[in-house]
Amino acid sequence: MMLAIGLLSGMDAIAKILMHNGMPAVQILALRSLIIIPLLLAVFTFKGNLAALKPTRPLWHLCRGMIGFTAPLAFFLGIQFVPLTDAVTVSFSAIFIVTILSIVFLGEKVGIHRWASIVTGFIGVMVVIGPKGGGELLGYALLIGGSVTYAIMFIMGRYLSDTESVSSMVFSFNLIVGGISLCLLPFFWQSQTLEQYGLLVCLALFAVSGHHLMTLAISLAEASTIAPFEYTAVLWALSFDLLIWHTAPSATTVFGACIVISSGLYIVYREKLNDRNAI
């Protein structure tokens, strides 16, 4: 799980570099999908399990992909305007939004402890975004918007998990995101250097490897056990900010990140506790 988070954080850092060098977010998403889709098809063909990619409820997959398209788009656009550490911290607001949506759409019960964690978590996000934050308000707004659509996509994934495999949802999501991006690509296309395309290939490989290792981690251990390791993304982001952009997080970002991570970990703890009590 830690290696998966490291690879996905590397993907985010490469995306930030590419956009700073003039590659539009839509172009990144389109070309990334053109690399990922053939890779997934090749891997599952080699494993003799191509049928695992076939959805049983294609319309739901289509809706999930169309809604989810805005999640990576908003994140990639947002990191142009804020340091990576801030972006990753704000994106963790998705866990609080997922908890709220679980109540509304999945009928899950949330007690006073998790409600307090949700409120505290959003306070932490506001601390990061505050006047002393390290980025622009537009960037933070895009990141929160991306977190909302990611949370909706996550809830739809939980609903579909009764009949759909993880592989089919990963494949359909990338296929739909790629399809939408390719339709928009003529309006955003910018010529790039070979070095830029090389970085894009690395980005796609990091994305495929990271998602594969995350899926493998979930198959080997309970989700609530490995979920806390997702917060190591803050350490990766901090390292990239220091090494690549020579930017240190502000005191308010560090304070807000501590609040957000603590609240998120408490939600994971309460969910694990509830699961034990239900057995």
Steps between C-alpha positions, in 0.01 A plus 500: 500500500785739581667425166167551323453839663857593409441417133168687488662801671773486237229504235359820653845661506559413133157641408590827675832515309328431166239771552760753610673423169184567300321165465122542558331275757263359235798400285660325798179305573450406134854380435518330839194293412645413159791342687306346792221330301730292274713411805197372692379303198848348452537405869158337528541324165834362619335383824220338298242698695377754248140430604573667836496838321146452369234697692164346582329839545657713224264797541603539863864480395435772242335729756781438749766574240330818378464634854847382599663669200496832685688357802847459338435800274426729795796364697745547212369852439510581872863402556604770255400761757598345834799310642471122475493463880199731524328322211539154652380622842188666354428190288470299822171683556358227275492258795269734691278552194487122443381452859221757452392350167498153657232622737287651222531234229605179676300545820805459722476615861757747627531574871607810684868399488520487122286815462746681727788369286330621180450852641854509638639376167329776306635753751847364420435547128392860564822559695702385198295716262508805732663837423844369596477197272763445235277508191226681310130478588413372150732204549344409833149531351594261218647251748186501716285457188717206399464349848120521475487322164756242621278431803196455274699264278615307810143459627389379156788253508385363835148463361630315193741279697226242561498404134810660344868411538758761597677430169189579295445828687864609458490410129165666427600814691821542301320415175228761557741768624713433193201517268380833639854642497558393140177674394621820666862463390473689165406814695798474739779328305848651543814365332750358749864396505617137512602560862143602584359189337757291689377651826143424397587133444654495851181659636284229341728221626495648851119516485457137386759366745365706790139393449606136453703498822217672688253236378749228599541654846123507550480132398764404758370697800189670632439840345475660845845361587682642200295821454716700748803448273326715238596802709866440418408691181555819701862399567554420131344832395711689754814330364413589139425862597839530669705315237338623178343837578709591809178589682446433870144478637375789711435454872124514436528224238687275745247575776204443267653178367537367855132573568383341173714187539403454866130533414530260208684242708234525772227434244692190383536390864127543572404309184731213600353504851146487362593210271632306800185568700285382208672159492 
